[in-house]
């Protein structure tokens, strides 16, 4: 049994008959009254985000998880197939459990958290950024911009990303997986 002092990002806990992953937390010590921990948790079964406040010293039920490195193989409808790089076991995960399924490229490495009690996958941690090739974008027209003008571009995985006007088809770009935003153009 853990307490609120053990709360950290990525911690999986049992709460309201569901398993949640701590996305954000903040320890608050007000000048008057008891301390508390404000958390933002994401349900690992349905993906809903819940804001909750725990009083200091509150007991929380921690879920033991193991993290394994998996390689993304291929999609099949709403199912995504992954292979454990250590023992070559394959697992299939539903689209809902993934944070940014549109940015997954075949061969990409991800970290999968598995519940040690049930041996079921709980969540998938994507790399912080991915490098993808632009497959389609309109040519940028000079002169019709004020500042920081963007245009939509389609990348090799089929995702749509807003990019600066100087990006052309065939360019490789770095994309932040947390927000899905363009970061920079990769020069080869």
ABEGO torsion letter per residue (X at the ends): XBBAAABBBGBBBBBGGBBBBBABBBBBBBABEBBBBBBBBBBAAAGBBBBBBBBBGBBBBBBBBBBBBBBBABBBEABBBBBBAAAGBBBBBBAAABABAAABBBGBBBBBBBBAAAGBBABBBBBABBBBBBABBBBBBBGABBBGBBBBBBBAAGBBBBBBAABBBGBBBBBBAAAGBBABBBBX
